[in-house]
Amino acid sequence: MAQCDYCAYYWIDEEDGEGECMVNLDEDDLARLMGGYDTCPCFVMDDEYKVVRSQM
């Protein structure tokens, strides 16, 4: 999924450059995700400036 690169749950290993989703899905959720969603239901936009805005 193209949007995974922008998700807060997507982690990239700096040693080998491989990325993976860090969301813990049970078997039913995984089947639903692989079966028919156009977008991930767990997607959360990674907002690296969220802390800065809350300090203002």
mmCIF file of the N, C-alpha and C atoms, coordinates in Angstrom:
data_MODEL
# 
_entry.id   MODEL 
# 
loop_
_atom_site.group_PDB 
_atom_site.id 
_atom_site.type_symbol 
_atom_site.label_atom_id 
_atom_site.label_alt_id 
_atom_site.label_comp_id 
_atom_site.label_asym_id 
_atom_site.label_entity_id 
_atom_site.label_seq_id 
_atom_site.pdbx_PDB_ins_code 
_atom_site.Cartn_x 
_atom_site.Cartn_y 
_atom_site.Cartn_z 
_atom_site.occupancy 
_atom_site.B_iso_or_equiv 
_atom_site.pdbx_formal_charge 
_atom_site.auth_seq_id 
_atom_site.auth_comp_id 
_atom_site.auth_asym_id 
_atom_site.auth_atom_id 
_atom_site.pdbx_PDB_model_num 
ATOM 1   N N  . MET A 1 1  ? 0.836   -1.187  0.000  1.00 0.00 ? 1  MET A N  1 
ATOM 2   C CA . MET A 1 1  ? 0.000   0.000   0.000  1.00 0.00 ? 1  MET A CA 1 
ATOM 3   C C  . MET A 1 1  ? 0.875   1.241   0.000  1.00 0.00 ? 1  MET A C  1 
ATOM 4   N N  . ALA A 1 2  ? 0.536   2.170   -0.839 1.00 0.00 ? 2  ALA A N  1 
ATOM 5   C CA . ALA A 1 2  ? 1.349   3.376   -0.980 1.00 0.00 ? 2  ALA A CA 1 
ATOM 6   C C  . ALA A 1 2  ? 1.269   4.279   0.247  1.00 0.00 ? 2  ALA A C  1 
ATOM 7   N N  . GLN A 1 3  ? 0.143   4.256   0.937  1.00 0.00 ? 3  GLN A N  1 
ATOM 8   C CA . GLN A 1 3  ? -0.006  5.155   2.082  1.00 0.00 ? 3  GLN A CA 1 
ATOM 9   C C  . GLN A 1 3  ? 0.783   4.697   3.297  1.00 0.00 ? 3  GLN A C  1 
ATOM 10  N N  . CYS A 1 4  ? 1.280   3.479   3.304  1.00 0.00 ? 4  CYS A N  1 
ATOM 11  C CA . CYS A 1 4  ? 2.035   2.957   4.452  1.00 0.00 ? 4  CYS A CA 1 
ATOM 12  C C  . CYS A 1 4  ? 3.268   3.801   4.752  1.00 0.00 ? 4  CYS A C  1 
ATOM 13  N N  . ASP A 1 5  ? 3.863   4.391   3.740  1.00 0.00 ? 5  ASP A N  1 
ATOM 14  C CA . ASP A 1 5  ? 5.058   5.214   3.945  1.00 0.00 ? 5  ASP A CA 1 
ATOM 15  C C  . ASP A 1 5  ? 4.779   6.416   4.833  1.00 0.00 ? 5  ASP A C  1 
ATOM 16  N N  . TYR A 1 6  ? 3.541   6.845   4.924  1.00 0.00 ? 6  TYR A N  1 
ATOM 17  C CA . TYR A 1 6  ? 3.170   8.020   5.706  1.00 0.00 ? 6  TYR A CA 1 
ATOM 18  C C  . TYR A 1 6  ? 2.476   7.677   7.020  1.00 0.00 ? 6  TYR A C  1 
ATOM 19  N N  . CYS A 1 7  ? 2.361   6.400   7.329  1.00 0.00 ? 7  CYS A N  1 
ATOM 20  C CA . CYS A 1 7  ? 1.624   5.946   8.518  1.00 0.00 ? 7  CYS A CA 1 
ATOM 21  C C  . CYS A 1 7  ? 2.508   5.980   9.759  1.00 0.00 ? 7  CYS A C  1 
ATOM 22  N N  . ALA A 1 8  ? 1.907   6.318   10.890 1.00 0.00 ? 8  ALA A N  1 
ATOM 23  C CA . ALA A 1 8  ? 2.638   6.371   12.157 1.00 0.00 ? 8  ALA A CA 1 
ATOM 24  C C  . ALA A 1 8  ? 3.044   4.975   12.621 1.00 0.00 ? 8  ALA A C  1 
ATOM 25  N N  . TYR A 1 9  ? 2.369   3.940   12.146 1.00 0.00 ? 9  TYR A N  1 
ATOM 26  C CA . TYR A 1 9  ? 2.672   2.568   12.551 1.00 0.00 ? 9  TYR A CA 1 
ATOM 27  C C  . TYR A 1 9  ? 3.736   1.901   11.672 1.00 0.00 ? 9  TYR A C  1 
ATOM 28  N N  . TYR A 1 10 ? 4.170   2.574   10.621 1.00 0.00 ? 10 TYR A N  1 
ATOM 29  C CA . TYR A 1 10 ? 5.134   1.993   9.687  1.00 0.00 ? 10 TYR A CA 1 
ATOM 30  C C  . TYR A 1 10 ? 6.546   2.284   10.172 1.00 0.00 ? 10 TYR A C  1 
ATOM 31  N N  . TRP A 1 11 ? 7.329   1.237   10.381 1.00 0.00 ? 11 TRP A N  1 
ATOM 32  C CA . TRP A 1 11 ? 8.676   1.368   10.907 1.00 0.00 ? 11 TRP A CA 1 
ATOM 33  C C  . TRP A 1 11 ? 9.663   0.850   9.870  1.00 0.00 ? 11 TRP A C  1 
ATOM 34  N N  . ILE A 1 12 ? 10.720  1.628   9.624  1.00 0.00 ? 12 ILE A N  1 
ATOM 35  C CA . ILE A 1 12 ? 11.740  1.234   8.664  1.00 0.00 ? 12 ILE A CA 1 
ATOM 36  C C  . ILE A 1 12 ? 13.022  0.927   9.408  1.00 0.00 ? 12 ILE A C  1 
ATOM 37  N N  . ASP A 1 13 ? 13.560  -0.257  9.173  1.00 0.00 ? 13 ASP A N  1 
ATOM 38  C CA . ASP A 1 13 ? 14.819  -0.667  9.774  1.00 0.00 ? 13 ASP A CA 1 
ATOM 39  C C  . ASP A 1 13 ? 15.952  0.043   9.045  1.00 0.00 ? 13 ASP A C  1 
ATOM 40  N N  . GLU A 1 14 ? 16.741  0.822   9.762  1.00 0.00 ? 14 GLU A N  1 
ATOM 41  C CA . GLU A 1 14 ? 17.794  1.613   9.135  1.00 0.00 ? 14 GLU A CA 1 
ATOM 42  C C  . GLU A 1 14 ? 18.960  0.766   8.644  1.00 0.00 ? 14 GLU A C  1 
ATOM 43  N N  . GLU A 1 15 ? 19.124  -0.433  9.172  1.00 0.00 ? 15 GLU A N  1 
ATOM 44  C CA . GLU A 1 15 ? 20.229  -1.290  8.744  1.00 0.00 ? 15 GLU A CA 1 
ATOM 45  C C  . GLU A 1 15 ? 20.000  -1.881  7.355  1.00 0.00 ? 15 GLU A C  1 
ATOM 46  N N  . ASP A 1 16 ? 18.808  -2.413  7.116  1.00 0.00 ? 16 ASP A N  1 
ATOM 47  C CA . ASP A 1 16 ? 18.567  -3.049  5.822  1.00 0.00 ? 16 ASP A CA 1 
ATOM 48  C C  . ASP A 1 16 ? 17.566  -2.287  4.949  1.00 0.00 ? 16 ASP A C  1 
ATOM 49  N N  . GLY A 1 17 ? 16.947  -1.241  5.461  1.00 0.00 ? 17 GLY A N  1 
ATOM 50  C CA . GLY A 1 17 ? 16.034  -0.425  4.677  1.00 0.00 ? 17 GLY A CA 1 
ATOM 51  C C  . GLY A 1 17 ? 14.657  -1.021  4.484  1.00 0.00 ? 17 GLY A C  1 
ATOM 52  N N  . GLU A 1 18 ? 14.399  -2.150  5.094  1.00 0.00 ? 18 GLU A N  1 
ATOM 53  C CA . GLU A 1 18 ? 13.090  -2.802  4.978  1.00 0.00 ? 18 GLU A CA 1 
ATOM 54  C C  . GLU A 1 18 ? 12.103  -2.189  5.967  1.00 0.00 ? 18 GLU A C  1 
ATOM 55  N N  . GLY A 1 19 ? 10.861  -2.055  5.539  1.00 0.00 ? 19 GLY A N  1 
ATOM 56  C CA . GLY A 1 19 ? 9.825   -1.504  6.402  1.00 0.00 ? 19 GLY A CA 1 
ATOM 57  C C  . GLY A 1 19 ? 8.775   -2.535  6.737  1.00 0.00 ? 19 GLY A C  1 
ATOM 58  N N  . GLU A 1 20 ? 8.102   -2.314  7.869  1.00 0.00 ? 20 GLU A N  1 
ATOM 59  C CA . GLU A 1 20 ? 7.016   -3.202  8.247  1.00 0.00 ? 20 GLU A CA 1 
ATOM 60  C C  . GLU A 1 20 ? 5.998   -2.457  9.094  1.00 0.00 ? 20 GLU A C  1 
ATOM 61  N N  . CYS A 1 21 ? 4.788   -2.943  9.062  1.00 0.00 ? 21 CYS A N  1 
ATOM 62  C CA . CYS A 1 21 ? 3.706   -2.371  9.848  1.00 0.00 ? 21 CYS A CA 1 
ATOM 63  C C  . CYS A 1 21 ? 3.789   -2.917  11.273 1.00 0.00 ? 21 CYS A C  1 
ATOM 64  N N  . MET A 1 22 ? 3.704   -2.033  12.247 1.00 0.00 ? 22 MET A N  1 
ATOM 65  C CA . MET A 1 22 ? 3.840   -2.441  13.642 1.00 0.00 ? 22 MET A CA 1 
ATOM 66  C C  . MET A 1 22 ? 2.493   -2.585  14.354 1.00 0.00 ? 22 MET A C  1 
ATOM 67  N N  . VAL A 1 23 ? 1.390   -2.576  13.613 1.00 0.00 ? 23 VAL A N  1 
ATOM 68  C CA . VAL A 1 23 ? 0.060   -2.767  14.198 1.00 0.00 ? 23 VAL A CA 1 
ATOM 69  C C  . VAL A 1 23 ? -0.150  -4.251  14.457 1.00 0.00 ? 23 VAL A C  1 
ATOM 70  N N  . ASN A 1 24 ? -0.606  -4.582  15.651 1.00 0.00 ? 24 ASN A N  1 
ATOM 71  C CA . ASN A 1 24 ? -0.915  -5.969  15.989 1.00 0.00 ? 24 ASN A CA 1 
ATOM 72  C C  . ASN A 1 24 ? -2.347  -6.279  15.560 1.00 0.00 ? 24 ASN A C  1 
ATOM 73  N N  . LEU A 1 25 ? -2.486  -7.069  14.509 1.00 0.00 ? 25 LEU A N  1 
ATOM 74  C CA . LEU A 1 25 ? -3.799  -7.446  14.003 1.00 0.00 ? 25 LEU A CA 1 
ATOM 75  C C  . LEU A 1 25 ? -4.090  -8.889  14.378 1.00 0.00 ? 25 LEU A C  1 
ATOM 76  N N  . ASP A 1 26 ? -5.347  -9.153  14.737 1.00 0.00 ? 26 ASP A N  1 
ATOM 77  C CA . ASP A 1 26 ? -5.716  -10.540 14.949 1.00 0.00 ? 26 ASP A CA 1 
ATOM 78  C C  . ASP A 1 26 ? -6.032  -11.169 13.588 1.00 0.00 ? 26 ASP A C  1 
ATOM 79  N N  . GLU A 1 27 ? -6.323  -12.436 13.579 1.00 0.00 ? 27 GLU A N  1 
ATOM 80  C CA . GLU A 1 27 ? -6.517  -13.174 12.325 1.00 0.00 ? 27 GLU A CA 1 
ATOM 81  C C  . GLU A 1 27 ? -7.671  -12.615 11.498 1.00 0.00 ? 27 GLU A C  1 
ATOM 82  N N  . ASP A 1 28 ? -8.779  -12.238 12.146 1.00 0.00 ? 28 ASP A N  1 
ATOM 83  C CA . ASP A 1 28 ? -9.939  -11.709 11.431 1.00 0.00 ? 28 ASP A CA 1 
ATOM 84  C C  . ASP A 1 28 ? -9.624  -10.357 10.790 1.00 0.00 ? 28 ASP A C  1 
ATOM 85  N N  . ASP A 1 29 ? -8.954  -9.475  11.536 1.00 0.00 ? 29 ASP A N  1 
ATOM 86  C CA . ASP A 1 29 ? -8.598  -8.163  10.984 1.00 0.00 ? 29 ASP A CA 1 
ATOM 87  C C  . ASP A 1 29 ? -7.649  -8.299  9.807  1.00 0.00 ? 29 ASP A C  1 
ATOM 88  N N  . LEU A 1 30 ? -6.693  -9.199  9.909  1.00 0.00 ? 30 LEU A N  1 
ATOM 89  C CA . LEU A 1 30 ? -5.742  -9.416  8.825  1.00 0.00 ? 30 LEU A CA 1 
ATOM 90  C C  . LEU A 1 30 ? -6.443  -9.932  7.572  1.00 0.00 ? 30 LEU A C  1 
ATOM 91  N N  . ALA A 1 31 ? -7.397  -10.843 7.747  1.00 0.00 ? 31 ALA A N  1 
ATOM 92  C CA . ALA A 1 31 ? -8.150  -11.369 6.605  1.00 0.00 ? 31 ALA A CA 1 
ATOM 93  C C  . ALA A 1 31 ? -8.973  -10.270 5.943  1.00 0.00 ? 31 ALA A C  1 
ATOM 94  N N  . ARG A 1 32 ? -9.598  -9.397  6.756  1.00 0.00 ? 32 ARG A N  1 
ATOM 95  C CA . ARG A 1 32 ? -10.355 -8.280  6.192  1.00 0.00 ? 32 ARG A CA 1 
ATOM 96  C C  . ARG A 1 32 ? -9.445  -7.314  5.438  1.00 0.00 ? 32 ARG A C  1 
ATOM 97  N N  . LEU A 1 33 ? -8.276  -7.044  5.990  1.00 0.00 ? 33 LEU A N  1 
ATOM 98  C CA . LEU A 1 33 ? -7.343  -6.116  5.357  1.00 0.00 ? 33 LEU A CA 1 
ATOM 99  C C  . LEU A 1 33 ? -6.853  -6.662  4.020  1.00 0.00 ? 33 LEU A C  1 
ATOM 100 N N  . MET A 1 34 ? -6.536  -7.945  3.972  1.00 0.00 ? 34 MET A N  1 
ATOM 101 C CA . MET A 1 34 ? -6.047  -8.549  2.738  1.00 0.00 ? 34 MET A CA 1 
ATOM 102 C C  . MET A 1 34 ? -7.167  -8.805  1.731  1.00 0.00 ? 34 MET A C  1 
ATOM 103 N N  . GLY A 1 35 ? -8.402  -8.852  2.216  1.00 0.00 ? 35 GLY A N  1 
ATOM 104 C CA . GLY A 1 35 ? -9.504  -9.257  1.362  1.00 0.00 ? 35 GLY A CA 1 
ATOM 105 C C  . GLY A 1 35 ? -10.212 -8.184  0.580  1.00 0.00 ? 35 GLY A C  1 
ATOM 106 N N  . GLY A 1 36 ? -10.188 -6.936  1.015  1.00 0.00 ? 36 GLY A N  1 
ATOM 107 C CA . GLY A 1 36 ? -11.001 -6.034  0.237  1.00 0.00 ? 36 GLY A CA 1 
ATOM 108 C C  . GLY A 1 36 ? -10.913 -4.565  0.553  1.00 0.00 ? 36 GLY A C  1 
ATOM 109 N N  . TYR A 1 37 ? -10.087 -4.164  1.452  1.00 0.00 ? 37 TYR A N  1 
ATOM 110 C CA . TYR A 1 37 ? -9.979  -2.733  1.718  1.00 0.00 ? 37 TYR A CA 1 
ATOM 111 C C  . TYR A 1 37 ? -9.116  -2.059  0.663  1.00 0.00 ? 37 TYR A C  1 
ATOM 112 N N  . ASP A 1 38 ? -9.558  -0.900  0.194  1.00 0.00 ? 38 ASP A N  1 
ATOM 113 C CA . ASP A 1 38 ? -8.725  -0.101  -0.699 1.00 0.00 ? 38 ASP A CA 1 
ATOM 114 C C  . ASP A 1 38 ? -7.692  0.668   0.116  1.00 0.00 ? 38 ASP A C  1 
ATOM 115 N N  . THR A 1 39 ? -8.066  1.023   1.338  1.00 0.00 ? 39 THR A N  1 
ATOM 116 C CA . THR A 1 39 ? -7.149  1.723   2.232  1.00 0.00 ? 39 THR A CA 1 
ATOM 117 C C  . THR A 1 39 ? -7.103  0.963   3.550  1.00 0.00 ? 39 THR A C  1 
ATOM 118 N N  . CYS A 1 40 ? -6.043  1.165   4.278  1.00 0.00 ? 40 CYS A N  1 
ATOM 119 C CA . CYS A 1 40 ? -5.872  0.463   5.545  1.00 0.00 ? 40 CYS A CA 1 
ATOM 120 C C  . CYS A 1 40 ? -6.762  1.086   6.619  1.00 0.00 ? 40 CYS A C  1 
ATOM 121 N N  . PRO A 1 41 ? -7.535  0.290   7.358  1.00 0.00 ? 41 PRO A N  1 
ATOM 122 C CA . PRO A 1 41 ? -8.388  0.834   8.412  1.00 0.00 ? 41 PRO A CA 1 
ATOM 123 C C  . PRO A 1 41 ? -7.581  1.282   9.632  1.00 0.00 ? 41 PRO A C  1 
ATOM 124 N N  . CYS A 1 42 ? -6.332  0.893   9.724  1.00 0.00 ? 42 CYS A N  1 
ATOM 125 C CA . CYS A 1 42 ? -5.480  1.253   10.859 1.00 0.00 ? 42 CYS A CA 1 
ATOM 126 C C  . CYS A 1 42 ? -4.608  2.469   10.575 1.00 0.00 ? 42 CYS A C  1 
ATOM 127 N N  . PHE A 1 43 ? -4.730  3.058   9.401  1.00 0.00 ? 43 PHE A N  1 
ATOM 128 C CA . PHE A 1 43 ? -3.859  4.163   8.996  1.00 0.00 ? 43 PHE A CA 1 
ATOM 129 C C  . PHE A 1 43 ? -4.016  5.366   9.914  1.00 0.00 ? 43 PHE A C  1 
ATOM 130 N N  . VAL A 1 44 ? -2.884  5.864   10.410 1.00 0.00 ? 44 VAL A N  1 
ATOM 131 C CA . VAL A 1 44 ? -2.824  7.084   11.211 1.00 0.00 ? 44 VAL A CA 1 
ATOM 132 C C  . VAL A 1 44 ? -1.703  7.921   10.622 1.00 0.00 ? 44 VAL A C  1 
ATOM 133 N N  . MET A 1 45 ? -2.025  9.129   10.187 1.00 0.00 ? 45 MET A N  1 
ATOM 134 C CA . MET A 1 45 ? -1.003  9.980   9.579  1.00 0.00 ? 45 MET A CA 1 
ATOM 135 C C  . MET A 1 45 ? 0.087   10.280  10.592 1.00 0.00 ? 45 MET A C  1 
ATOM 136 N N  . ASP A 1 46 ? 1.339   10.061  10.194 1.00 0.00 ? 46 ASP A N  1 
ATOM 137 C CA . ASP A 1 46 ? 2.484   10.343  11.052 1.00 0.00 ? 46 ASP A CA 1 
ATOM 138 C C  . ASP A 1 46 ? 2.704   11.851  11.059 1.00 0.00 ? 46 ASP A C  1 
ATOM 139 N N  . ASP A 1 47 ? 2.386   12.479  12.175 1.00 0.00 ? 47 ASP A N  1 
ATOM 140 C CA . ASP A 1 47 ? 2.474   13.932  12.297 1.00 0.00 ? 47 ASP A CA 1 
ATOM 141 C C  . ASP A 1 47 ? 3.632   14.278  13.222 1.00 0.00 ? 47 ASP A C  1 
ATOM 142 N N  . GLU A 1 48 ? 4.806   14.447  12.642 1.00 0.00 ? 48 GLU A N  1 
ATOM 143 C CA . GLU A 1 48 ? 5.995   14.687  13.456 1.00 0.00 ? 48 GLU A CA 1 
ATOM 144 C C  . GLU A 1 48 ? 6.012   16.070  14.105 1.00 0.00 ? 48 GLU A C  1 
ATOM 145 N N  . TYR A 1 49 ? 5.133   16.965  13.693 1.00 0.00 ? 49 TYR A N  1 
ATOM 146 C CA . TYR A 1 49 ? 5.082   18.304  14.277 1.00 0.00 ? 49 TYR A CA 1 
ATOM 147 C C  . TYR A 1 49 ? 3.984   18.445  15.325 1.00 0.00 ? 49 TYR A C  1 
ATOM 148 N N  . LYS A 1 50 ? 3.306   17.373  15.661 1.00 0.00 ? 50 LYS A N  1 
ATOM 149 C CA . LYS A 1 50 ? 2.208   17.412  16.614 1.00 0.00 ? 50 LYS A CA 1 
ATOM 150 C C  . LYS A 1 50 ? 2.666   17.923  17.978 1.00 0.00 ? 50 LYS A C  1 
ATOM 151 N N  . VAL A 1 51 ? 3.811   17.497  18.455 1.00 0.00 ? 51 VAL A N  1 
ATOM 152 C CA . VAL A 1 51 ? 4.336   17.922  19.754 1.00 0.00 ? 51 VAL A CA 1 
ATOM 153 C C  . VAL A 1 51 ? 4.653   19.415  19.742 1.00 0.00 ? 51 VAL A C  1 
ATOM 154 N N  . VAL A 1 52 ? 5.212   19.883  18.653 1.00 0.00 ? 52 VAL A N  1 
ATOM 155 C CA . VAL A 1 52 ? 5.574   21.303  18.554 1.00 0.00 ? 52 VAL A CA 1 
ATOM 156 C C  . VAL A 1 52 ? 4.324   22.178  18.598 1.00 0.00 ? 52 VAL A C  1 
ATOM 157 N N  . ARG A 1 53 ? 3.289   21.776  17.872 1.00 0.00 ? 53 ARG A N  1 
ATOM 158 C CA . ARG A 1 53 ? 2.048   22.570  17.867 1.00 0.00 ? 53 ARG A CA 1 
ATOM 159 C C  . ARG A 1 53 ? 1.397   22.593  19.243 1.00 0.00 ? 53 ARG A C  1 
ATOM 160 N N  . SER A 1 54 ? 1.503   21.502  19.993 1.00 0.00 ? 54 SER A N  1 
ATOM 161 C CA . SER A 1 54 ? 0.867   21.476  21.309 1.00 0.00 ? 54 SER A CA 1 
ATOM 162 C C  . SER A 1 54 ? 1.613   22.334  22.309 1.00 0.00 ? 54 SER A C  1 
ATOM 163 N N  . GLN A 1 55 ? 2.871   22.670  22.070 1.00 0.00 ? 55 GLN A N  1 
ATOM 164 C CA . GLN A 1 55 ? 3.656   23.505  22.968 1.00 0.00 ? 55 GLN A CA 1 
ATOM 165 C C  . GLN A 1 55 ? 3.413   24.987  22.734 1.00 0.00 ? 55 GLN A C  1 
ATOM 166 N N  . MET A 1 56 ? 2.794   25.329  21.607 1.00 0.00 ? 56 MET A N  1 
ATOM 167 C CA . MET A 1 56 ? 2.549   26.748  21.287 1.00 0.00 ? 56 MET A CA 1 
ATOM 168 C C  . MET A 1 56 ? 1.351   27.290  22.014 1.00 0.00 ? 56 MET A C  1 
# 
